[in-house]
Amino acid sequence: MEIETERLRLRAFTSKDADEHYRIISDTEFRRHFPAQFFQPTRDNVLVGIGRVIEHHYQRGFGYWAMDLKEEARMVGYCGLRFLAPTQEVELLYGIERAHWSRGLTTEAARASLRFGFDEMKFERIMAVTDPANLGSRRVMEKCGMKYERDAVYFETPCVYYALNRDDYRADGGTYVLHP
């Protein structure tokens, strides 16, 4: 399954994405807001992680996707939904290479992911967490209509918790094409 937006194609990860994904997440500025014990970027860890993403899609019917920039026809990040362990909450997550920060691409992908979650998967609630100091990530959540609810701790790391309920969700009206 793929999702197309105006500038992006969200598609299933494959093992062939390992080098590009590793390149993106091994950037120290990209990782600045990730806890060191949680995020060890090695090529082997990336391959294991991609395997988990593929398995999550297979078992649950959803997950997060590789994010391709149409104009460059290459992977520039990831975005989508997953169950946040150890909870059963549906989490929106995303990341994009530094060269594409502040262009609205992550917000575009996040909106498409939320739309998929509410319209296709019929989720009642979707949440997201980030480092309190990660203002860029917080802006993405807010632009998507998510609201700050509380400070929280996940994986022994302080974070801020945002959420959006189905009743409060409004599609942004942007281009969104789902390809089964």
N, C-alpha and C positions, 0 to 999 in steps of 0.2 A: 504494500500500500504506500502511496506517495501523496503528498500535499504540495500544491503549487500556490504560491502567492505572487504578487506583482514582480518581486525581484529574486525570490528564492524557490528552491525545490527541497522539500524535506523528504528524505527517502530512508529506507532501511539500511542500517549499518551492515557491512560485510567485512570479512577479515582483510580484504584489500584496502580498507580505510585505515589500517593500523599506523602506517607511516605518517599520514597526514594528521591523524588524531594525535599521535605522539608529538608531532611538530607543534601543534597548537597548544596542547596542555603542558608542554615542557618549558614554555616561556615563563620566566620567573615573574614578570609583571602580571601575566594571566593568573598565576597561582597565588598571588599576594594575599588573597582573602580566603584561601583554603587552608585548613589546619594541616600541618606537616605530617602528623601521624595518619591522616586520612587519605592523603594524596601523594603517592609515590610514583612519579612518572618514569617508568621504564617501559621499554617496548614489550616485554613479557607481561607486565601488569596491564598495559593497554590491550593486548590480545585477550587476556582473561576478562577484562572489563567488557570488551566488545562481545565476547561469548555470552556474558551475563545479559547484556542488552538484547541480543538475539533470542536468548532463552526466555526472557521476560515477555518479548513480543509474542513468541510462540505459545507460552502458557497463558498469558493474560489477554491477548488480542490488541495490545497497545504497548507503547513504550516511548523511548525518545529516538529521534532520527538524526542522521547525518544531515547537516545543513549545507547545501550547495548554492553558491551564488551563480545565478543563471548567466550573467554577463561574462563570468570567468570560467564557467563550467568546471568548477572545482570546489572541494569541501573547504568551508571557512569556519565551521563550528558545529554545534549540536543543539538540539532543542526538542522538548517533548514532555511526556508525562511518565511517571512510574509510581509504584507504591513505595512510600518512604519506610524503610525498615527501622525499627521493629514494629512500627505502627501499620495500620491499613489505610492511612491517609494517602490521597493521590497528590503527588507533588509535581509542580511545574519546575523544570530545571533547564538551564541553558548556559551556553558559553560560546564566545566567538573570538577569533584571533584578533590581536590588538590592532592590526592594520585596518580593521573594519569597525572599531569602536566609534560610537557617537554618530552613526549614520542611520539609526532607526531600524537596522536589520534585525537586531535581537527582539525588539518590540514587535516587529512584523511577524517573526516566527512564533513568538510567545502568544500573540493574539490568535494565530492560526491553530496553535496547540490547544489553547483554551476552548476555542470554537469546536475543535474535534472532540475534546473531552466532554463538553456539555451537549453538543448536538448529536454526535455519533455514539459516544460511549454512555451518555445519559448520566454522568456523574452528578451528584448533588452538591459537591463541594470540591474545590481544588485549592491547595495551599502552596506556599513557597517559603523557603528560609534563606537567609544570607547573613554574612558578617555585618554587624551594625555599621561598620565603617565603609561598606561597599555601596557608596551612593549611586553608582551607575546601575547596579542590580536593583536597588530599591526603586529607582526611577522607572525601570522597565515594569516592575510589578504595579506601580501606581498608574502608569500610562495604560495598563491593561485593565484597570478598574479594581485591582486587588487592594485591600485595606489592611493597614497595620493592625494587628490584634494584641500582640504581647511580645515581651522578650521571652526567649526560650533557650533551652540547651538540648542540642542533638549531637550525638557522638562526642560527648564531653566537651562541646564547644559552644560558647555563648553565641546566640544569633537572634535576629528579629524574625518574627513569624507574621506573614501576610496571608490572607485568604480571600476567596471569592465564592459566594454561594450561587447556585443556579438561579434563584429568584432575583439576584442582583446583577446577573450577567446580561450584557447587551452586546450582540455582535457588532463589531466596529464598521461593518459595511464594506470592508476591503475585499479585494479579490481573493477567492479561496476555492480551489478546485481539488477535489478528492479523487484520486485514481486508485481503484481497487487492485 
